[in-house]
Amino acid sequence: MNAEPPSSSALSSLWQQIRAVLDLVLDLSFKRFVTPHLVRMLYVLSLLAALMYAVKWMFSGFWGFIMAPVALLFYLIIARVTVELILAIFRIAEHIAPMADAPVAKSAVKPGSFTDPVK
């Protein structure tokens, strides 16, 4: 008898993503960033929490019914801009890293050959 439960492709994909994130989190060399992978999941969770809070706030009274959608829209904009800013910073870091490893070009001016025009 086969003791393993049948695996669906969605469950298998989810397990692969969890393993990839765990590999990133447990990477002690810090050569790869975990934040770009986690920020998407945290963004979705924060949007769900904001939506649940807005629905709860809508049923708290008349002003909540009016202000909850406005506050939710404002939160969505702020959350999106924040996530894009975080991802932009990490993309900049990924593009700068190869430049840091590249050898530095030698200067055309030799040390000591520069003459000061002001004497």
Buried (B, 14 or more C-beta within 10 A) or exposed (E): EEEEEEEEEEEEEEEEEEEEBEEBEEEEEEEEBBEBBEBEEEBEEBBEEBBEBBEEBBEEEEEBEEBBEEBBEEBBEEBEEEBEEBBEEBEEEEEEEEEEEEEEEEEEEEEEEEEEEEE
